[in-house]
Amino acid sequence: MSLRHVVLVFLVAAAAGAHAQGNYPNKPVRMIVPYAAGGSPDTFTRIVIKGLESRLGQPLIVENKPGANSVLGMAYTAKQAPDGYTITYATNSGLSAARALFKNLNYDPINDFAGIIIAQDAYFALMVRNEEKGTSFALYLDKMRKSPEKYSIGGASSTMEILNKMIETSAKTTHTYIRYANPAQQVADMLGGRTGGIIHTMNASLAMHRSGQGHAMAVSAPERLSTLPDVPAMPELLPGVTLSTWTGFWAPAKTPRPIVEYLHKQFVEALKLPAAVQYTENVGKALAMPPAEVDAFVRKDEARWLTLAKAAGIEPE
């Protein structure tokens, strides 16, 4: 092919991309949230939408489709037209961790989606009663080893169970882990002294810690968080014990690349709004992973979650 032909092909492709982006969007965009209204995913999505609507010039309509820890909503999104008018909020539970946690998925968590952006890493905290406030993390772990029957740990998700197993293995404890279907019940049991502590989401833990309802003993981040500078990161005493749930936004696979790239730029700007920044600071760390990196990361991360779930003895349900 001559240089002239190469240039012509390039110009035609660029014009096609510009045309696709220039006409998009010309109608409302649906935002699927595969979790119940009012929860953290719903709250974060609606915060981001406020910044997106003015940039896209079209309404973004939230559709909550909860069920099976996001699996139902992800399966729904996978079957929608890849035209840029359906976007979904998603976490690792519905993508890279899905095969490790769930049987008989009716979608392909790796190949049925096009990543737009991974927006944040959300960590967890080991929450305890205020009576332990003067106890160091090292001393707390020592108490767990000496009196495991008094220091059972509760959690309300498979990810929390995996983190508990990482703590147990690294700290060489033999405490009991208690599964909860209801996060509110695990908090009540911890406050009532029926468990020694709970693994809880970072935003809920931060609220409890600041209000004095409970005490954050340690966080699952690689290093201390600016929102809790006096609370140790777990790896300070337990090397390698760090875990997060990353969150972001995806489109159905085969959504035109110019649209995906355009949406990424709009999300990056929307995530700079003060409300979005504050929310992300409360749960962990801000990210702005671009589409090409998102797809590669999710593919690689699947192997990690399969390994973590197997080590924790968690079988797909």
N, C-alpha and C positions, 0 to 999 in steps of 0.2 A: 504493500500500500504506500502511495506517495505521501510526502509531507503534506501536500495540499489536501489530500483525502483525510489524513489524520486530523488536520485542523478543522475540516468541515464536520467530521463525526463529533469532535469535541464540542463544537459550537451548537450542533443540533441537540446533543445531550444536555448541554447547559441550558439551552432555551427551553427544553422540555421540563427540566427541573424547575426553572424559574416560573414557567407557566403553571405547573402543578402547585407551587407555593403561592403564586399570585392569586389563584382562585380559591385558596383555602385560608380560613374556613368561610363558607357562605351560608351556613345555617348553624343552629345550636349543636354543641358537642356534648355527648353523654359521658359522664364520669362515673364509672362503676366503682363502688366501694364494697368489697366482699365481706364486710363486717356490719354489725348492727349500727343504727343511727345513735349518736351520742357518745360512742366510744372514742378512744384515742385516734384510730385510723380515720374515722369520720370527721373528727375535729380538725385534724391536721389537713385533710383534703380540702375542707371548706375554707381554711385559712389560705391555702395556696390558690384556690379558685378565685378569691377576691383579687389577687394580683394578676391572674391569668385573663380574666374576662376583659379587662380594659385593654390588654395587649392583643388579644385575639379579635376583639370587636364583636364577639358573639357570646350569648349566654352559655354557661356550662351547667348542665342539669345533673345533679347527683342522683344516682339510683343505688340504694343499698340492697345488696343481695347476699345476706349472711348465710352461714351454714357450713358445717364440717371444717371449721378453722380456715376459712377462705376458699376451700376447694370448689364449692358450688358457684361462687361468683367468678372464679378464674375459668371454670369450665364454660360458663356462659360467655365470657369475653372472648375466649378462644374461637367461638363459633360465629362471631360477628364479622360484618364486612370489613376488610382491611382498607378503609378509606379515610382514616384519620378522624372519624366522627364518633369513635368509641375508644375511650382511654380507661385504664383501670389502675387504681392504687393497688400495690402488691408488696408482699414481704417475702422473705426466704421461705416461709412456711408453705406458700402456694407455688413456689418455683423450685429453687435448688434443694430444699429440704423435703419436697413433696413425696418423692419416691421412697425416702427413708421413713416417712411417717404414715403414709396412706397406701392401702391396697386398691387395685382396680380403678385407677384414675381414668376418667373418660376424656382426658386431654393430655398432651405432651408438654410437661412443664418447661422443657428446654426449647423445643422447636415450634411451639404454637404462639410465641409472643415475640415482639420486637421491642427491645429496651429503649426507653426514651431517656430516663435518668434514674440513677440511684441517688436519693436526696439526703439520706442520713443513716447513721449507725445509732441504734438505740440499745442502751446497755441495761443491766439489771442490778439490783442491790440486794444484799442480804440484810433483811430488816429484823430487828429484835425489839424486845420491850425496853422501856426507858430504864428499868432496873439495871440493865447491862451497859448503861451509858459510860460509866467509868472503866469499863473493861476493854482492853486492847484487843485487836483482832487476833493476835498471837495467843493471848490468854483465853479468848473465847474458843479458839480451836482446841486448846489444851483441855478446856472443860468438856468439849464434845468427845474427846478421846477418853477421858476418865469416866464420864457419866453419860454415855450415849443414849440411855433411856430417858434422860431429861432434856436432851437436845435434838429431838426429831426436827426435821426441816420440811416445810410444806411448799408446794408449788402448784400452779394452775395451768401449766402447758407442758408439752413435750420438750420444748426448748429449755424450760426451767428444770425439768428432770435431767436433761443432759448436763446442764451446768452443775446441778447437785452431784451428779456422778463424777464430774471432773474434780470438784472440791473433795469428795470422799476419797477418790484415788490419790490425789496429790497430798492431802492432809493425813491420809491413813486413819480415817475415822470409820466407825461402824454404826453410825446413827441411822435411824429409820427415815425414809422419805415418804411423805404422805401426798398422794395425788388429790387435788381439788378440782371439781368442775366449776366451782363458783369462787372467783377471787375474793369476794366480800367475806365469804366464810373462812377463808384461810387467814384473813386479817383478824377476824373476830377470835379465832382459835389462838392466834399468836398473842393478841392482847390479853386474852383470858388465861394464858399460861398453859394451854393444852399442847402447844408446840414450843420448841426452843427458838424458832425463828422461821422466816419465810423468804423465799426468793420472789421478788416482786418487780414489776416494771419500774423503770427509772422515774418517769414523770409522777406516778402515784407514790413512789418511795420518797421523792423529793418533797412532795406536799405533806406527807406524814412526818418526815424529819423536821421540816420547818415549823410545822404546827405543834410539835411536841407529842404527837400521837404515837410515835415510835422512834427508834434510833437506827440510822444506817450504819451497819458495822463495816461493810466493805462493798465496793462496786466491781462489776465484771469488766471494766475498761482496762486497756493496756497500761494506762497511767491515771493519776488522779484527775478528777474533773473540776473545772473552774467553778461549777455550781456547788460542789462539796469538797473544797480544798483540804479539809481536815479529815476526810474519810479516806482510808487507804484503798488502793486498787488491789484486787486479789493477787495479781502476779508479784506484788511486793513480798509476799510470804509463800505463795503457791505458784511457782514458775509455770508459765504456759496456760494458766487458768484464766482465760478471758473469752467472753462470748457476747455476741450482740445479735440483734435482728435488724438487718438493713431493710430500708423501705424506699419505695420510689414509684415510678409510673411507667406503664407499658401499654403498647398497642397490640392488636392482633398481628400475627406474622404476615408478611407480605404487604404491610402498609408501605406505601411509596417512601423511599429513603429521603427525598427532599422534605416531605411532610414530617417525618420523624426528626430530622435535623432541625427543622424550623421549630417544632414543638420543644425540643431540648433547649434552644435559646430562650424561648419564652418562659420555660420553667426556671431556668437559671436566674432570670431577672425577678420572677415572682417570689422566689425563695430568698431574695435579698430584703423583702419587706420586713419591717421591725417585728410584726407578729409572728412571722414564719421563723425569723432568726431566734426569737425568744423561745418559741416552742422547741426548736431543735436543740438549743442550749440546755433545756430542761430534760431532754431525753438522752443526749449523748453528743454526737459530733456531726457537723454538717459535711455533706459530700456534694459533688456536682459531676458525677461520673458520666462521660459522654456515651452515646449509643453504641459505638463499636466496642468500647471497653465493657459496657454493661453486659452485652451478649456473651463475651468471652469469660467474664467474671462469673456469671451464673452457671455456665457450663463447668467451669473448674470447681466452683463451690459445691456442686452437687456431690462430687466425690468426697469432699470433706464432711458433709452432713451424713452421708452413708456410713462413714467411718465412726463419727461421733455417736450416732444412734446405735450402731452395733456394739460399741464399747459400753454404752449405758444400758445395754440389754433391752432396748426398745424395739419391738417388732412392729412393722406396718400394720395399721388397724383398718 
